[in-house]
Amino acid sequence: VSSTGHGPKGDILDIADADWQRGMDYYFLNVVRIARLVTPVMQAQGGGALVNITTYATFEPEAAYPTSGVFRAGLSAFTKLFADKYAADNIRMNNVLPGFIDSLPAKVDQRGRIPLGRYGKMAEVAELIAFLASDKSSYITGQNIRIDGGMTRSV
């Protein structure tokens, strides 16, 4: 399971090249590097599952987090390419796209964006991750699975 904190923020044209590079390291290359290390091990053992925690903003970028939106969209493409290539080795990769979760301070204005009217629970996200890492999800690969209370508007 891979996850990361928040990378560089700022106005999209004010972010320095070095900060864009740092964002790529945080949000994208961390997964590529892990995949390079564990894929041969998973091939030798007959399979495995990788789960990446990304964000609802993968498909609906937020102006406040431009490096996150850009590189996590790229991560979705990488995940699909990886999943297709290594499916024959029984290696799966999926992304979990949480919305606002109760590990964050609750803000009424954000809660109003969520059709279910509440923040998600850390336990709900953990259960989804555990499912995707388990053999119970052996027919799921290359997917972006939203867990956001219906917040994202795209279909």
N, C-alpha and C positions, 0 to 999 in steps of 0.2 A: 504494500500500500504506500503510495507516495502522496505527500501533501506539502504545502509550502505556505509561508506567510505572505504578507503584502509586499510587492515590489515597489519600484519608483512610481510616484504619482505626480500630477501636474497637468498644465495645459498641454495638449497634444503636440504643439509646435515648440513649446518651451523646454521639453524634456531633452536633455543633452544626449548625444550619441552613447556616451558611457553608461548612462542610466537606461537607455533602451537595451543596451547589451546586458546590463545587470538584470533587467526584466526578463530577457530571453533565458538567462541562466536560471532564474527563480522559477519561472512558469513552464518552461519547455525543456531545456537541456537537462534539468534534474531527472526527468522521466527517461530521456534518451540514454543518459549515463547508467541509470539503474537497469534499463532493459538490456543494454550491452553486457552488463555484468551477470545478470541472472538468467538470461535466455539460454546460454549453453548448459547451465546447471539444470534448468527445467527440461531441456531437450534430453539430457542424459537420464533424468528420472521419469520421463514419459509424459510430461505435461506440467501445467501450473496455471496460475491466474495472477494477473497484475491489475490493480485497481488504482486509478488516479483520482484524487479529489481535486476538482476544479471549481467552477462557479456557474451559477445561473447566467451570468453575464457573458458566457461563451457565445451565446446566440443573440443577446441583446446587450451590447456593450454599454457600460456606464462611463460618462465623460469624466467622472472622478477617478477612474482606474483604467487609463488607456493602455498601459503596458500589459495589464492583466487580460483585458479583452482581446488584444491583438495576439498575444502569444498562447493564450488558452484556446483560441480558435485554431491556431496552428497545431496545438496538442491534439485537438479532435481529429484533424487530418492525419497526424502521425499515428494515433490510436487505430484508426481504420486501416491504414496501410500495414501497420504491425500485425493487427488481428488477421488480416487476409493472408499475409505471408506465413505466419506461424500457426495457423489453424490446423494444418496437417500434422503438426507436432503436438497437438492437443494443448497449445498454449493460448490462453485467452487474455485480452486486455480490454477493459471497459473504463469509462469515466463516470464519476458521480458528480452531479452539478447541484450542490446545495444552494438554497436561497438564504434568507435570514434565519439564523439558528440561535437558540437560547443561550449559547455561549457568549453572545454579544449583548451589550446593554440594549434593552428594548426601547424603541422610539416609536411613538404613536404614528408619526408620519410614514415610517416604513411599514408598520403593521397594516396601515390602511391600503397599501399596495398589494396585500396578500389576500386573495379571495377567501381562504380559510380563516382569515382574521387573526392569526396568531403566528408566532415564530415556530419553526420546527424545533424538535427536541434532539439534543445530541444523540440520545439513544436511538431515535428513528434513523438517523444517518448511519450510526454504527451498525444497526441491523441490516441496512441495505448493503453496506460494505462487506459485512460478514457473509451475506448471501452471495454476493458477486465473487467472493474469494473461495466459496465452497463448491463442491461438486453438484449441489442443488441447482446451480446456474450453468451447468455444463453446455447448454445450448445458446448461451448469450455471449457474444464477443463483438468487439468493435463498436459498442454502443455508448451513447451519451445519455445517461439516465438522470432526469431532473427530479429533485426532491425539494420543491420550493413552494408548496401550498397553492400551486396554480398561478404563481406570480408571473412567470414568463408568458408573453402574449403570443409568441410565434408557435406555429403548429408543426 
